[in-house]
Amino acid sequence: MSRELRMSVTLDRILKFEASLAVARTGIPDDVDPILWEAQIAGMESMLESLRREYEELPPAQP
């Protein structure tokens, strides 16, 4: 996969995770245990951080 494509795919995933987290943080659904909801949010935050690191660590463009 080319660097540009990897950057594009990773950035798209970052944006989707950010949007999902924003929605998730608006409140806990009535049918979900608050502890489980917080664990889910923590997992999403961890994945988002991993994606951000992956994006930052992509090799530089070749001249």
N, CA, C and O atoms as a GROMACS GRO file, in nm:
protein
  252
    1MET      N    1   0.086  -0.117   0.000
    1MET     CA    2   0.000   0.000   0.000
    1MET      C    3   0.091   0.123   0.000
    1MET      O    4   0.189   0.128   0.074
    2SER      N    5   0.058   0.220  -0.081
    2SER     CA    6   0.140   0.341  -0.088
    2SER      C    7   0.127   0.424   0.040
    2SER      O    8   0.028   0.413   0.113
    3ARG      N    9   0.226   0.505   0.066
    3ARG     CA   10   0.226   0.591   0.184
    3ARG      C   11   0.105   0.682   0.183
    3ARG      O   12   0.038   0.699   0.285
    4GLU      N   13   0.076   0.740   0.067
    4GLU     CA   14  -0.036   0.832   0.057
    4GLU      C   15  -0.169   0.763   0.089
    4GLU      O   16  -0.255   0.819   0.157
    5LEU      N   17  -0.184   0.640   0.041
    5LEU     CA   18  -0.307   0.565   0.069
    5LEU      C   19  -0.314   0.530   0.216
    5LEU      O   20  -0.421   0.541   0.277
    6ARG      N   21  -0.202   0.488   0.275
    6ARG     CA   22  -0.200   0.457   0.419
    6ARG      C   23  -0.236   0.580   0.501
    6ARG      O   24  -0.312   0.571   0.598
    7MET      N   25  -0.182   0.694   0.462
    7MET     CA   26  -0.215   0.818   0.533
    7MET      C   27  -0.364   0.849   0.523
    7MET      O   28  -0.428   0.883   0.622
    8SER      N   29  -0.417   0.836   0.404
    8SER     CA   30  -0.558   0.866   0.381
    8SER      C   31  -0.649   0.773   0.461
    8SER      O   32  -0.745   0.817   0.525
    9VAL      N   33  -0.619   0.644   0.457
    9VAL     CA   34  -0.700   0.545   0.529
    9VAL      C   35  -0.691   0.568   0.680
    9VAL      O   36  -0.792   0.565   0.750
   10THR      N   37  -0.570   0.591   0.729
   10THR     CA   38  -0.552   0.612   0.873
   10THR      C   39  -0.620   0.740   0.918
   10THR      O   40  -0.685   0.741   1.023
   11LEU      N   41  -0.608   0.847   0.841
   11LEU     CA   42  -0.674   0.972   0.876
   11LEU      C   43  -0.825   0.956   0.877
   11LEU      O   44  -0.893   1.011   0.963
   12ASP      N   45  -0.879   0.881   0.781
   12ASP     CA   46  -1.023   0.855   0.777
   12ASP      C   47  -1.068   0.781   0.903
   12ASP      O   48  -1.172   0.813   0.960
   13ARG      N   49  -0.989   0.683   0.946
   13ARG     CA   50  -1.023   0.608   1.068
   13ARG      C   51  -1.016   0.699   1.191
   13ARG      O   52  -1.100   0.689   1.280
   14ILE      N   53  -0.916   0.786   1.195
   14ILE     CA   54  -0.904   0.880   1.307
   14ILE      C   55  -1.028   0.968   1.315
   14ILE      O   56  -1.085   0.985   1.423
   15LEU      N   57  -1.069   1.022   1.204
   15LEU     CA   58  -1.186   1.110   1.202
   15LEU      C   59  -1.313   1.036   1.244
   15LEU      O   60  -1.397   1.092   1.315
   16LYS      N   61  -1.327   0.912   1.200
   16LYS     CA   62  -1.445   0.833   1.238
   16LYS      C   63  -1.444   0.801   1.388
   16LYS      O   64  -1.548   0.808   1.454
   17PHE      N   65  -1.327   0.767   1.442
   17PHE     CA   66  -1.318   0.740   1.586
   17PHE      C   67  -1.348   0.866   1.666
   17PHE      O   68  -1.416   0.859   1.768
   18GLU      N   69  -1.296   0.980   1.622
   18GLU     CA   70  -1.324   1.105   1.693
   18GLU      C   71  -1.473   1.135   1.694
   18GLU      O   72  -1.528   1.175   1.797
   19ALA      N   73  -1.539   1.115   1.582
   19ALA     CA   74  -1.683   1.139   1.575
   19ALA      C   75  -1.759   1.041   1.664
   19ALA      O   76  -1.852   1.080   1.734
   20SER      N   77  -1.720   0.916   1.662
   20SER     CA   78  -1.786   0.815   1.745
   20SER      C   79  -1.768   0.845   1.893
   20SER      O   80  -1.861   0.830   1.973
   21LEU      N   81  -1.647   0.886   1.930
   21LEU     CA   82  -1.622   0.920   2.070
   21LEU      C   83  -1.704   1.041   2.113
   21LEU      O   84  -1.757   1.044   2.224
   22ALA      N   85  -1.715   1.139   2.026
   22ALA     CA   86  -1.795   1.257   2.059
   22ALA      C   87  -1.939   1.218   2.089
   22ALA      O   88  -2.000   1.268   2.183
   23VAL      N   89  -1.993   1.128   2.009
   23VAL     CA   90  -2.131   1.082   2.031
   23VAL      C   91  -2.138   0.999   2.159
   23VAL      O   92  -2.230   1.016   2.239
   24ALA      N   93  -2.042   0.910   2.178
   24ALA     CA   94  -2.044   0.822   2.296
   24ALA      C   95  -2.034   0.902   2.426
   24ALA      O   96  -2.092   0.863   2.527
   25ARG      N   97  -1.963   1.012   2.422
   25ARG     CA   98  -1.945   1.092   2.542
   25ARG      C   99  -2.067   1.176   2.578
   25ARG      O  100  -2.069   1.240   2.684
   26THR      N  101  -2.167   1.178   2.492
   26THR     CA  102  -2.286   1.259   2.522
   26THR      C  103  -2.372   1.197   2.630
   26THR      O  104  -2.456   1.267   2.689
   27GLY      N  105  -2.355   1.070   2.659
   27GLY     CA  106  -2.433   1.007   2.765
   27GLY      C  107  -2.434   0.856   2.755
   27GLY      O  108  -2.407   0.798   2.650
   28ILE      N  109  -2.466   0.796   2.865
   28ILE     CA  110  -2.471   0.650   2.875
   28ILE      C  111  -2.612   0.604   2.840
   28ILE      O  112  -2.710   0.652   2.899
   29PRO      N  113  -2.625   0.512   2.744
   29PRO     CA  114  -2.758   0.459   2.713
   29PRO      C  115  -2.821   0.394   2.836
   29PRO      O  116  -2.751   0.338   2.920
   30ASP      N  117  -2.952   0.401   2.845
   30ASP     CA  118  -3.024   0.348   2.961
   30ASP      C  119  -3.003   0.198   2.981
   30ASP      O  120  -3.006   0.149   3.094
   31ASP      N  121  -2.981   0.126   2.871
   31ASP     CA  122  -2.971  -0.019   2.881
   31ASP      C  123  -2.827  -0.070   2.894
   31ASP      O  124  -2.801  -0.189   2.876
   32VAL      N  125  -2.734   0.021   2.926
   32VAL     CA  126  -2.592  -0.018   2.937
   32VAL      C  127  -2.541   0.015   3.076
   32VAL      O  128  -2.566   0.124   3.129
   33ASP      N  129  -2.469  -0.079   3.134
   33ASP     CA  130  -2.407  -0.058   3.265
   33ASP      C  131  -2.303   0.052   3.253
   33ASP      O  132  -2.218   0.047   3.163
   34PRO      N  133  -2.307   0.152   3.340
   34PRO     CA  134  -2.212   0.263   3.332
   34PRO      C  135  -2.064   0.220   3.335
   34PRO      O  136  -1.981   0.281   3.268
   35ILE      N  137  -2.033   0.118   3.411
   35ILE     CA  138  -1.895   0.070   3.417
   35ILE      C  139  -1.852   0.014   3.282
   35ILE      O  140  -1.741   0.039   3.235
   36LEU      N  141  -1.940  -0.063   3.218
   36LEU     CA  142  -1.910  -0.118   3.087
   36LEU      C  143  -1.898  -0.007   2.983
   36LEU      O  144  -1.813  -0.013   2.894
   37TRP      N  145  -1.982   0.096   2.995
   37TRP     CA  146  -1.978   0.208   2.901
   37TRP      C  147  -1.844   0.282   2.914
   37TRP      O  148  -1.783   0.316   2.813
   38GLU      N  149  -1.800   0.305   3.036
   38GLU     CA  150  -1.672   0.372   3.056
   38GLU      C  151  -1.557   0.287   3.002
   38GLU      O  152  -1.462   0.341   2.946
   39ALA      N  153  -1.566   0.156   3.017
   39ALA     CA  154  -1.464   0.067   2.963
   39ALA      C  155  -1.462   0.074   2.810
   39ALA      O  156  -1.356   0.073   2.748
   40GLN      N  157  -1.579   0.083   2.751
   40GLN     CA  158  -1.588   0.094   2.605
   40GLN      C  159  -1.525   0.226   2.558
   40GLN      O  160  -1.451   0.228   2.460
   41ILE      N  161  -1.555   0.334   2.628
   41ILE     CA  162  -1.499   0.465   2.594
   41ILE      C  163  -1.346   0.459   2.606
   41ILE      O  164  -1.275   0.509   2.519
   42ALA      N  165  -1.296   0.399   2.713
   42ALA     CA  166  -1.151   0.387   2.733
   42ALA      C  167  -1.087   0.308   2.619
   42ALA      O  168  -0.980   0.344   2.571
   43GLY      N  169  -1.152   0.202   2.577
   43GLY     CA  170  -1.101   0.124   2.464
   43GLY      C  171  -1.098   0.203   2.335
   43GLY      O  172  -1.002   0.194   2.258
   44MET      N  173  -1.201   0.282   2.313
   44MET     CA  174  -1.205   0.366   2.193
   44MET      C  175  -1.096   0.473   2.198
   44MET      O  176  -1.032   0.502   2.097
   45GLU      N  177  -1.074   0.531   2.316
   45GLU     CA  178  -0.969   0.632   2.330
   45GLU      C  179  -0.831   0.571   2.305
   45GLU      O  180  -0.746   0.633   2.243
   46SER      N  181  -0.811   0.449   2.352
   46SER     CA  182  -0.685   0.380   2.331
   46SER      C  183  -0.662   0.353   2.182
   46SER      O  184  -0.552   0.374   2.131
   47MET      N  185  -0.765   0.308   2.114
   47MET     CA  186  -0.754   0.282   1.970
   47MET      C  187  -0.727   0.412   1.894
   47MET      O  188  -0.646   0.414   1.801
   48LEU      N  189  -0.794   0.519   1.934
   48LEU     CA  190  -0.772   0.648   1.869
   48LEU      C  191  -0.627   0.692   1.886
   48LEU      O  192  -0.565   0.740   1.792
   49GLU      N  193  -0.574   0.677   2.005
   49GLU     CA  194  -0.435   0.714   2.030
   49GLU      C  195  -0.340   0.629   1.946
   49GLU      O  196  -0.240   0.680   1.894
   50SER      N  197  -0.370   0.501   1.932
   50SER     CA  198  -0.287   0.413   1.848
   50SER      C  199  -0.290   0.458   1.703
   50SER      O  200  -0.187   0.460   1.636
   51LEU      N  201  -0.407   0.494   1.655
   51LEU     CA  202  -0.419   0.542   1.517
   51LEU      C  203  -0.342   0.672   1.497
   51LEU      O  204  -0.276   0.690   1.394
   52ARG      N  205  -0.349   0.761   1.593
   52ARG     CA  206  -0.275   0.887   1.583
   52ARG      C  207  -0.124   0.861   1.579
   52ARG      O  208  -0.052   0.924   1.502
   53ARG      N  209  -0.077   0.769   1.664
   53ARG     CA  210   0.066   0.734   1.663
   53ARG      C  211   0.106   0.673   1.529
   53ARG      O  212   0.210   0.707   1.472
   54GLU      N  213   0.021   0.583   1.479
   54GLU     CA  214   0.048   0.520   1.350
   54GLU      C  215   0.060   0.626   1.241
   54GLU      O  216   0.149   0.619   1.156
   55TYR      N  217  -0.029   0.723   1.243
   55TYR     CA  218  -0.029   0.829   1.142
   55TYR      C  219   0.100   0.911   1.152
   55TYR      O  220   0.163   0.943   1.051
   56GLU      N  221   0.138   0.945   1.273
   56GLU     CA  222   0.259   1.025   1.294
   56GLU      C  223   0.386   0.949   1.259
   56GLU      O  224   0.486   1.011   1.221
   57GLU      N  225   0.384   0.818   1.269
   57GLU     CA  226   0.504   0.737   1.246
   57GLU      C  227   0.517   0.685   1.103
   57GLU      O  228   0.609   0.610   1.072
   58LEU      N  229   0.424   0.724   1.016
   58LEU     CA  230   0.437   0.681   0.877
   58LEU      C  231   0.568   0.736   0.821
   58LEU      O  232   0.606   0.849   0.852
   59PRO      N  233   0.635   0.657   0.739
   59PRO     CA  234   0.763   0.703   0.686
   59PRO      C  235   0.745   0.827   0.598
   59PRO      O  236   0.639   0.847   0.539
   60PRO      N  237   0.849   0.908   0.590
   60PRO     CA  238   0.838   1.029   0.508
   60PRO      C  239   0.820   0.994   0.360
   60PRO      O  240   0.857   0.885   0.315
   61ALA      N  241   0.764   1.087   0.289
   61ALA     CA  242   0.743   1.067   0.144
   61ALA      C  243   0.876   1.053   0.074
   61ALA      O  244   0.974   1.117   0.111
   62GLN      N  245   0.879   0.971  -0.026
   62GLN     CA  246   0.999   0.952  -0.107
   62GLN      C  247   1.006   1.062  -0.213
   62GLN      O  248   0.905   1.094  -0.276
   63PRO      N  249   1.124   1.119  -0.233
   63PRO     CA  250   1.137   1.226  -0.335
   63PRO      C  251   1.123   1.173  -0.475
   63PRO      O  252   1.131   1.250  -0.571
   0.00000   0.00000   0.00000
